[in-house]
Amino acid sequence: MQEPGCLQFEIFQSALDPDRLTLLELWEDDAALAEHAKMNATRAPLPPGLIAGRGSREDYVHAPRG
């Protein structure tokens, strides 16, 4: 949550598969998420063995009720 535009960042561990983690991120807008993606592209890769396979990404858009 130290990056501009990051409103929420949480990590969840699967109850069925403890080796599986899910990240939940909430961004202020598409521009903040795009800037985050650019910053991630410049970071060093994760150490070998930390990622088993390639995780899938799911994007959701939340529309407030009203």
PDB file of N, CA, C and O in Angstrom:
ATOM      1  N   MET A   1       0.821  -1.194   0.000  1.00  0.00           N
ATOM      2  CA  MET A   1       0.000   0.000   0.000  1.00  0.00           C
ATOM      3  C   MET A   1       0.864   1.257   0.000  1.00  0.00           C
ATOM      4  O   MET A   1       0.352   2.357   0.205  1.00  0.00           O
ATOM      5  N   GLN A   2       2.136   1.112  -0.221  1.00  0.00           N
ATOM      6  CA  GLN A   2       3.014   2.270  -0.251  1.00  0.00           C
ATOM      7  C   GLN A   2       3.035   2.935  -1.621  1.00  0.00           C
ATOM      8  O   GLN A   2       3.573   4.033  -1.762  1.00  0.00           O
ATOM      9  N   GLU A   3       2.467   2.300  -2.621  1.00  0.00           N
ATOM     10  CA  GLU A   3       2.456   2.892  -3.952  1.00  0.00           C
ATOM     11  C   GLU A   3       1.260   3.833  -4.086  1.00  0.00           C
ATOM     12  O   GLU A   3       0.180   3.545  -3.571  1.00  0.00           O
ATOM     13  N   PRO A   4       1.453   4.958  -4.778  1.00  0.00           N
ATOM     14  CA  PRO A   4       0.336   5.878  -4.982  1.00  0.00           C
ATOM     15  C   PRO A   4      -0.833   5.189  -5.680  1.00  0.00           C
ATOM     16  O   PRO A   4      -0.641   4.474  -6.664  1.00  0.00           O
ATOM     17  N   GLY A   5      -2.024   5.402  -5.176  1.00  0.00           N
ATOM     18  CA  GLY A   5      -3.220   4.838  -5.788  1.00  0.00           C
ATOM     19  C   GLY A   5      -3.621   3.476  -5.258  1.00  0.00           C
ATOM     20  O   GLY A   5      -4.701   2.988  -5.591  1.00  0.00           O
ATOM     21  N   CYS A   6      -2.778   2.841  -4.437  1.00  0.00           N
ATOM     22  CA  CYS A   6      -3.124   1.535  -3.862  1.00  0.00           C
ATOM     23  C   CYS A   6      -3.996   1.757  -2.637  1.00  0.00           C
ATOM     24  O   CYS A   6      -3.543   2.322  -1.641  1.00  0.00           O
ATOM     25  N   LEU A   7      -5.235   1.317  -2.707  1.00  0.00           N
ATOM     26  CA  LEU A   7      -6.185   1.507  -1.620  1.00  0.00           C
ATOM     27  C   LEU A   7      -6.254   0.300  -0.696  1.00  0.00           C
ATOM     28  O   LEU A   7      -6.590   0.431   0.481  1.00  0.00           O
ATOM     29  N   GLN A   8      -5.934  -0.887  -1.234  1.00  0.00           N
ATOM     30  CA  GLN A   8      -6.030  -2.103  -0.433  1.00  0.00           C
ATOM     31  C   GLN A   8      -5.095  -3.153  -1.009  1.00  0.00           C
ATOM     32  O   GLN A   8      -4.992  -3.309  -2.225  1.00  0.00           O
ATOM     33  N   PHE A   9      -4.408  -3.881  -0.112  1.00  0.00           N
ATOM     34  CA  PHE A   9      -3.529  -4.974  -0.518  1.00  0.00           C
ATOM     35  C   PHE A   9      -3.604  -6.032   0.570  1.00  0.00           C
ATOM     36  O   PHE A   9      -3.236  -5.775   1.716  1.00  0.00           O
ATOM     37  N   GLU A  10      -4.078  -7.217   0.219  1.00  0.00           N
ATOM     38  CA  GLU A  10      -4.202  -8.301   1.193  1.00  0.00           C
ATOM     39  C   GLU A  10      -3.724  -9.604   0.573  1.00  0.00           C
ATOM     40  O   GLU A  10      -3.821  -9.800  -0.638  1.00  0.00           O
ATOM     41  N   ILE A  11      -3.208 -10.490   1.415  1.00  0.00           N
ATOM     42  CA  ILE A  11      -2.759 -11.812   0.982  1.00  0.00           C
ATOM     43  C   ILE A  11      -3.590 -12.851   1.721  1.00  0.00           C
ATOM     44  O   ILE A  11      -3.728 -12.801   2.944  1.00  0.00           O
ATOM     45  N   PHE A  12      -4.140 -13.789   0.963  1.00  0.00           N
ATOM     46  CA  PHE A  12      -4.952 -14.857   1.541  1.00  0.00           C
ATOM     47  C   PHE A  12      -4.304 -16.199   1.226  1.00  0.00           C
ATOM     48  O   PHE A  12      -3.779 -16.401   0.131  1.00  0.00           O
ATOM     49  N   GLN A  13      -4.341 -17.113   2.188  1.00  0.00           N
ATOM     50  CA  GLN A  13      -3.824 -18.472   2.010  1.00  0.00           C
ATOM     51  C   GLN A  13      -5.003 -19.417   1.854  1.00  0.00           C
ATOM     52  O   GLN A  13      -5.962 -19.350   2.622  1.00  0.00           O
ATOM     53  N   SER A  14      -4.934 -20.295   0.863  1.00  0.00           N
ATOM     54  CA  SER A  14      -6.001 -21.258   0.624  1.00  0.00           C
ATOM     55  C   SER A  14      -6.131 -22.230   1.793  1.00  0.00           C
ATOM     56  O   SER A  14      -5.133 -22.749   2.294  1.00  0.00           O
ATOM     57  N   ALA A  15      -7.353 -22.469   2.218  1.00  0.00           N
ATOM     58  CA  ALA A  15      -7.598 -23.460   3.274  1.00  0.00           C
ATOM     59  C   ALA A  15      -7.431 -24.880   2.733  1.00  0.00           C
ATOM     60  O   ALA A  15      -7.106 -25.792   3.494  1.00  0.00           O
ATOM     61  N   LEU A  16      -7.649 -25.082   1.431  1.00  0.00           N
ATOM     62  CA  LEU A  16      -7.539 -26.404   0.823  1.00  0.00           C
ATOM     63  C   LEU A  16      -6.120 -26.723   0.368  1.00  0.00           C
ATOM     64  O   LEU A  16      -5.715 -27.885   0.375  1.00  0.00           O
ATOM     65  N   ASP A  17      -5.359 -25.701  -0.028  1.00  0.00           N
ATOM     66  CA  ASP A  17      -3.995 -25.886  -0.504  1.00  0.00           C
ATOM     67  C   ASP A  17      -3.125 -24.788   0.113  1.00  0.00           C
ATOM     68  O   ASP A  17      -3.038 -23.691  -0.438  1.00  0.00           O
ATOM     69  N   PRO A  18      -2.484 -25.069   1.247  1.00  0.00           N
ATOM     70  CA  PRO A  18      -1.702 -24.044   1.954  1.00  0.00           C
ATOM     71  C   PRO A  18      -0.563 -23.437   1.135  1.00  0.00           C
ATOM     72  O   PRO A  18      -0.050 -22.374   1.482  1.00  0.00           O
ATOM     73  N   ASP A  19      -0.165 -24.106   0.048  1.00  0.00           N
ATOM     74  CA  ASP A  19       0.884 -23.562  -0.814  1.00  0.00           C
ATOM     75  C   ASP A  19       0.349 -22.551  -1.820  1.00  0.00           C
ATOM     76  O   ASP A  19       1.119 -21.955  -2.574  1.00  0.00           O
ATOM     77  N   ARG A  20      -0.953 -22.358  -1.835  1.00  0.00           N
ATOM     78  CA  ARG A  20      -1.580 -21.439  -2.797  1.00  0.00           C
ATOM     79  C   ARG A  20      -1.968 -20.148  -2.084  1.00  0.00           C
ATOM     80  O   ARG A  20      -2.676 -20.159  -1.077  1.00  0.00           O
ATOM     81  N   LEU A  21      -1.487 -19.041  -2.631  1.00  0.00           N
ATOM     82  CA  LEU A  21      -1.802 -17.723  -2.088  1.00  0.00           C
ATOM     83  C   LEU A  21      -2.580 -16.918  -3.110  1.00  0.00           C
ATOM     84  O   LEU A  21      -2.416 -17.101  -4.316  1.00  0.00           O
ATOM     85  N   THR A  22      -3.420 -16.033  -2.626  1.00  0.00           N
ATOM     86  CA  THR A  22      -4.165 -15.124  -3.479  1.00  0.00           C
ATOM     87  C   THR A  22      -3.906 -13.706  -2.998  1.00  0.00           C
ATOM     88  O   THR A  22      -3.976 -13.425  -1.802  1.00  0.00           O
ATOM     89  N   LEU A  23      -3.608 -12.820  -3.926  1.00  0.00           N
ATOM     90  CA  LEU A  23      -3.419 -11.411  -3.613  1.00  0.00           C
ATOM     91  C   LEU A  23      -4.671 -10.647  -4.013  1.00  0.00           C
ATOM     92  O   LEU A  23      -5.218 -10.854  -5.097  1.00  0.00           O
ATOM     93  N   LEU A  24      -5.114  -9.775  -3.145  1.00  0.00           N
ATOM     94  CA  LEU A  24      -6.253  -8.907  -3.443  1.00  0.00           C
ATOM     95  C   LEU A  24      -5.734  -7.484  -3.409  1.00  0.00           C
ATOM     96  O   LEU A  24      -5.232  -7.019  -2.385  1.00  0.00           O
ATOM     97  N   GLU A  25      -5.857  -6.800  -4.527  1.00  0.00           N
ATOM     98  CA  GLU A  25      -5.411  -5.419  -4.619  1.00  0.00           C
ATOM     99  C   GLU A  25      -6.578  -4.559  -5.089  1.00  0.00           C
ATOM    100  O   GLU A  25      -7.339  -4.951  -5.973  1.00  0.00           O
ATOM    101  N   LEU A  26      -6.704  -3.402  -4.493  1.00  0.00           N
ATOM    102  CA  LEU A  26      -7.715  -2.435  -4.913  1.00  0.00           C
ATOM    103  C   LEU A  26      -6.990  -1.153  -5.270  1.00  0.00           C
ATOM    104  O   LEU A  26      -6.269  -0.585  -4.450  1.00  0.00           O
ATOM    105  N   TRP A  27      -7.188  -0.700  -6.506  1.00  0.00           N
ATOM    106  CA  TRP A  27      -6.503   0.490  -7.007  1.00  0.00           C
ATOM    107  C   TRP A  27      -7.501   1.614  -7.216  1.00  0.00           C
ATOM    108  O   TRP A  27      -8.662   1.387  -7.557  1.00  0.00           O
ATOM    109  N   GLU A  28      -7.030   2.815  -7.007  1.00  0.00           N
ATOM    110  CA  GLU A  28      -7.867   4.018  -7.117  1.00  0.00           C
ATOM    111  C   GLU A  28      -8.489   4.151  -8.510  1.00  0.00           C
ATOM    112  O   GLU A  28      -9.654   4.525  -8.646  1.00  0.00           O
ATOM    113  N   ASP A  29      -7.702   3.841  -9.536  1.00  0.00           N
ATOM    114  CA  ASP A  29      -8.203   3.935 -10.908  1.00  0.00           C
ATOM    115  C   ASP A  29      -7.284   3.142 -11.839  1.00  0.00           C
ATOM    116  O   ASP A  29      -6.261   2.607 -11.411  1.00  0.00           O
ATOM    117  N   ASP A  30      -7.660   3.075 -13.113  1.00  0.00           N
ATOM    118  CA  ASP A  30      -6.878   2.309 -14.094  1.00  0.00           C
ATOM    119  C   ASP A  30      -5.469   2.874 -14.261  1.00  0.00           C
ATOM    120  O   ASP A  30      -4.524   2.122 -14.500  1.00  0.00           O
ATOM    121  N   ALA A  31      -5.326   4.185 -14.139  1.00  0.00           N
ATOM    122  CA  ALA A  31      -4.004   4.806 -14.301  1.00  0.00           C
ATOM    123  C   ALA A  31      -3.059   4.362 -13.184  1.00  0.00           C
ATOM    124  O   ALA A  31      -1.886   4.096 -13.445  1.00  0.00           O
ATOM    125  N   ALA A  32      -3.544   4.279 -11.960  1.00  0.00           N
ATOM    126  CA  ALA A  32      -2.712   3.839 -10.837  1.00  0.00           C
ATOM    127  C   ALA A  32      -2.297   2.382 -11.030  1.00  0.00           C
ATOM    128  O   ALA A  32      -1.152   2.024 -10.755  1.00  0.00           O
ATOM    129  N   LEU A  33      -3.216   1.543 -11.499  1.00  0.00           N
ATOM    130  CA  LEU A  33      -2.890   0.137 -11.751  1.00  0.00           C
ATOM    131  C   LEU A  33      -1.869   0.014 -12.880  1.00  0.00           C
ATOM    132  O   LEU A  33      -0.961  -0.813 -12.806  1.00  0.00           O
ATOM    133  N   ALA A  34      -2.011   0.828 -13.920  1.00  0.00           N
ATOM    134  CA  ALA A  34      -1.062   0.794 -15.035  1.00  0.00           C
ATOM    135  C   ALA A  34       0.329   1.220 -14.569  1.00  0.00           C
ATOM    136  O   ALA A  34       1.324   0.635 -14.997  1.00  0.00           O
ATOM    137  N   GLU A  35       0.413   2.221 -13.708  1.00  0.00           N
ATOM    138  CA  GLU A  35       1.703   2.665 -13.172  1.00  0.00           C
ATOM    139  C   GLU A  35       2.335   1.561 -12.314  1.00  0.00           C
ATOM    140  O   GLU A  35       3.547   1.348 -12.358  1.00  0.00           O
ATOM    141  N   HIS A  36       1.508   0.871 -11.543  1.00  0.00           N
ATOM    142  CA  HIS A  36       1.980  -0.262 -10.730  1.00  0.00           C
ATOM    143  C   HIS A  36       2.545  -1.360 -11.636  1.00  0.00           C
ATOM    144  O   HIS A  36       3.588  -1.936 -11.329  1.00  0.00           O
ATOM    145  N   ALA A  37       1.873  -1.649 -12.735  1.00  0.00           N
ATOM    146  CA  ALA A  37       2.338  -2.680 -13.666  1.00  0.00           C
ATOM    147  C   ALA A  37       3.688  -2.284 -14.271  1.00  0.00           C
ATOM    148  O   ALA A  37       4.565  -3.131 -14.440  1.00  0.00           O
ATOM    149  N   LYS A  38       3.855  -1.000 -14.596  1.00  0.00           N
ATOM    150  CA  LYS A  38       5.138  -0.531 -15.132  1.00  0.00           C
ATOM    151  C   LYS A  38       6.255  -0.699 -14.108  1.00  0.00           C
ATOM    152  O   LYS A  38       7.368  -1.101 -14.447  1.00  0.00           O
ATOM    153  N   MET A  39       5.945  -0.387 -12.847  1.00  0.00           N
ATOM    154  CA  MET A  39       6.945  -0.518 -11.791  1.00  0.00           C
ATOM    155  C   MET A  39       7.318  -1.984 -11.586  1.00  0.00           C
ATOM    156  O   MET A  39       8.490  -2.300 -11.386  1.00  0.00           O
ATOM    157  N   ASN A  40       6.332  -2.882 -11.634  1.00  0.00           N
ATOM    158  CA  ASN A  40       6.608  -4.314 -11.464  1.00  0.00           C
ATOM    159  C   ASN A  40       7.510  -4.852 -12.564  1.00  0.00           C
ATOM    160  O   ASN A  40       8.305  -5.762 -12.329  1.00  0.00           O
ATOM    161  N   ALA A  41       7.390  -4.296 -13.757  1.00  0.00           N
ATOM    162  CA  ALA A  41       8.195  -4.761 -14.886  1.00  0.00           C
ATOM    163  C   ALA A  41       9.674  -4.448 -14.685  1.00  0.00           C
ATOM    164  O   ALA A  41      10.521  -5.070 -15.325  1.00  0.00           O
ATOM    165  N   THR A  42      10.003  -3.498 -13.808  1.00  0.00           N
ATOM    166  CA  THR A  42      11.396  -3.119 -13.591  1.00  0.00           C
ATOM    167  C   THR A  42      12.005  -3.833 -12.385  1.00  0.00           C
ATOM    168  O   THR A  42      13.209  -3.726 -12.153  1.00  0.00           O
ATOM    169  N   ARG A  43      11.202  -4.552 -11.622  1.00  0.00           N
ATOM    170  CA  ARG A  43      11.697  -5.236 -10.429  1.00  0.00           C
ATOM    171  C   ARG A  43      12.414  -6.537 -10.789  1.00  0.00           C
ATOM    172  O   ARG A  43      12.135  -7.157 -11.816  1.00  0.00           O
ATOM    173  N   ALA A  44      13.334  -6.929  -9.928  1.00  0.00           N
ATOM    174  CA  ALA A  44      14.052  -8.193 -10.139  1.00  0.00           C
ATOM    175  C   ALA A  44      13.075  -9.357 -10.048  1.00  0.00           C
ATOM    176  O   ALA A  44      12.103  -9.284  -9.297  1.00  0.00           O
ATOM    177  N   PRO A  45      13.315 -10.432 -10.798  1.00  0.00           N
ATOM    178  CA  PRO A  45      12.417 -11.592 -10.726  1.00  0.00           C
ATOM    179  C   PRO A  45      12.473 -12.248  -9.343  1.00  0.00           C
ATOM    180  O   PRO A  45      13.453 -12.109  -8.612  1.00  0.00           O
ATOM    181  N   LEU A  46      11.416 -12.953  -9.011  1.00  0.00           N
ATOM    182  CA  LEU A  46      11.377 -13.679  -7.743  1.00  0.00           C
ATOM    183  C   LEU A  46      12.375 -14.827  -7.774  1.00  0.00           C
ATOM    184  O   LEU A  46      12.684 -15.350  -8.845  1.00  0.00           O
ATOM    185  N   PRO A  47      12.884 -15.225  -6.608  1.00  0.00           N
ATOM    186  CA  PRO A  47      13.854 -16.323  -6.564  1.00  0.00           C
ATOM    187  C   PRO A  47      13.263 -17.625  -7.106  1.00  0.00           C
ATOM    188  O   PRO A  47      12.066 -17.873  -6.956  1.00  0.00           O
ATOM    189  N   PRO A  48      14.105 -18.467  -7.743  1.00  0.00           N
ATOM    190  CA  PRO A  48      13.628 -19.764  -8.242  1.00  0.00           C
ATOM    191  C   PRO A  48      13.037 -20.585  -7.089  1.00  0.00           C
ATOM    192  O   PRO A  48      13.533 -20.544  -5.964  1.00  0.00           O
ATOM    193  N   GLY A  49      11.995 -21.311  -7.386  1.00  0.00           N
ATOM    194  CA  GLY A  49      11.361 -22.153  -6.379  1.00  0.00           C
ATOM    195  C   GLY A  49      10.260 -21.457  -5.611  1.00  0.00           C
ATOM    196  O   GLY A  49       9.469 -22.110  -4.930  1.00  0.00           O
ATOM    197  N   LEU A  50      10.197 -20.127  -5.711  1.00  0.00           N
ATOM    198  CA  LEU A  50       9.146 -19.411  -5.000  1.00  0.00           C
ATOM    199  C   LEU A  50       7.817 -19.504  -5.752  1.00  0.00           C
ATOM    200  O   LEU A  50       6.748 -19.482  -5.143  1.00  0.00           O
ATOM    201  N   ILE A  51       7.895 -19.607  -7.061  1.00  0.00           N
ATOM    202  CA  ILE A  51       6.684 -19.721  -7.879  1.00  0.00           C
ATOM    203  C   ILE A  51       6.639 -21.118  -8.481  1.00  0.00           C
ATOM    204  O   ILE A  51       7.574 -21.539  -9.161  1.00  0.00           O
ATOM    205  N   ALA A  52       5.557 -21.829  -8.231  1.00  0.00           N
ATOM    206  CA  ALA A  52       5.355 -23.153  -8.825  1.00  0.00           C
ATOM    207  C   ALA A  52       4.400 -22.980  -9.997  1.00  0.00           C
ATOM    208  O   ALA A  52       3.191 -22.857  -9.803  1.00  0.00           O
ATOM    209  N   GLY A  53       4.930 -22.971 -11.194  1.00  0.00           N
ATOM    210  CA  GLY A  53       4.089 -22.748 -12.361  1.00  0.00           C
ATOM    211  C   GLY A  53       3.776 -21.273 -12.501  1.00  0.00           C
ATOM    212  O   GLY A  53       4.356 -20.438 -11.807  1.00  0.00           O
ATOM    213  N   ARG A  54       2.890 -20.966 -13.368  1.00  0.00           N
ATOM    214  CA  ARG A  54       2.512 -19.567 -13.594  1.00  0.00           C
ATOM    215  C   ARG A  54       1.102 -19.375 -13.067  1.00  0.00           C
ATOM    216  O   ARG A  54       0.163 -20.022 -13.531  1.00  0.00           O
ATOM    217  N   GLY A  55       0.959 -18.497 -12.113  1.00  0.00           N
ATOM    218  CA  GLY A  55      -0.356 -18.230 -11.537  1.00  0.00           C
ATOM    219  C   GLY A  55      -1.250 -17.507 -12.522  1.00  0.00           C
ATOM    220  O   GLY A  55      -0.776 -16.818 -13.425  1.00  0.00           O
ATOM    221  N   SER A  56      -2.515 -17.669 -12.340  1.00  0.00           N
ATOM    222  CA  SER A  56      -3.457 -16.983 -13.216  1.00  0.00           C
ATOM    223  C   SER A  56      -3.863 -15.668 -12.572  1.00  0.00           C
ATOM    224  O   SER A  56      -3.838 -15.538 -11.349  1.00  0.00           O
ATOM    225  N   ARG A  57      -4.231 -14.710 -13.378  1.00  0.00           N
ATOM    226  CA  ARG A  57      -4.657 -13.403 -12.905  1.00  0.00           C
ATOM    227  C   ARG A  57      -6.110 -13.199 -13.301  1.00  0.00           C
ATOM    228  O   ARG A  57      -6.511 -13.462 -14.435  1.00  0.00           O
ATOM    229  N   GLU A  58      -6.874 -12.732 -12.351  1.00  0.00           N
ATOM    230  CA  GLU A  58      -8.274 -12.414 -12.611  1.00  0.00           C
ATOM    231  C   GLU A  58      -8.499 -10.962 -12.222  1.00  0.00           C
ATOM    232  O   GLU A  58      -8.178 -10.558 -11.105  1.00  0.00           O
ATOM    233  N   ASP A  59      -9.041 -10.193 -13.122  1.00  0.00           N
ATOM    234  CA  ASP A  59      -9.357  -8.786 -12.854  1.00  0.00           C
ATOM    235  C   ASP A  59     -10.852  -8.623 -12.704  1.00  0.00           C
ATOM    236  O   ASP A  59     -11.627  -9.182 -13.480  1.00  0.00           O
ATOM    237  N   TYR A  60     -11.257  -7.859 -11.710  1.00  0.00           N
ATOM    238  CA  TYR A  60     -12.666  -7.589 -11.476  1.00  0.00           C
ATOM    239  C   TYR A  60     -12.863  -6.092 -11.328  1.00  0.00           C
ATOM    240  O   TYR A  60     -11.984  -5.390 -10.828  1.00  0.00           O
ATOM    241  N   VAL A  61     -13.994  -5.615 -11.756  1.00  0.00           N
ATOM    242  CA  VAL A  61     -14.350  -4.216 -11.586  1.00  0.00           C
ATOM    243  C   VAL A  61     -15.546  -4.171 -10.644  1.00  0.00           C
ATOM    244  O   VAL A  61     -16.572  -4.806 -10.889  1.00  0.00           O
ATOM    245  N   HIS A  62     -15.399  -3.418  -9.576  1.00  0.00           N
ATOM    246  CA  HIS A  62     -16.477  -3.298  -8.592  1.00  0.00           C
ATOM    247  C   HIS A  62     -17.247  -2.016  -8.858  1.00  0.00           C
ATOM    248  O   HIS A  62     -16.669  -0.930  -8.877  1.00  0.00           O
ATOM    249  N   ALA A  63     -18.524  -2.141  -9.059  1.00  0.00           N
ATOM    250  CA  ALA A  63     -19.390  -0.969  -9.244  1.00  0.00           C
ATOM    251  C   ALA A  63     -20.216  -0.798  -7.978  1.00  0.00           C
ATOM    252  O   ALA A  63     -20.982  -1.691  -7.612  1.00  0.00           O
ATOM    253  N   PRO A  64     -20.070   0.332  -7.309  1.00  0.00           N
ATOM    254  CA  PRO A  64     -20.841   0.548  -6.080  1.00  0.00           C
ATOM    255  C   PRO A  64     -22.344   0.537  -6.360  1.00  0.00           C
ATOM    256  O   PRO A  64     -22.800   0.974  -7.417  1.00  0.00           O
ATOM    257  N   ARG A  65     -23.086   0.035  -5.405  1.00  0.00           N
ATOM    258  CA  ARG A  65     -24.548   0.043  -5.529  1.00  0.00           C
ATOM    259  C   ARG A  65     -25.067   1.452  -5.313  1.00  0.00           C
ATOM    260  O   ARG A  65     -24.483   2.254  -4.584  1.00  0.00           O
ATOM    261  N   GLY A  66     -26.152   1.718  -5.954  1.00  0.00           N
ATOM    262  CA  GLY A  66     -26.688   3.045  -5.691  1.00  0.00           C
ATOM    263  C   GLY A  66     -27.614   3.514  -6.678  1.00  0.00           C
ATOM    264  O   GLY A  66     -28.132   4.624  -6.561  1.00  0.00           O
TER     265      GLY A  66
END
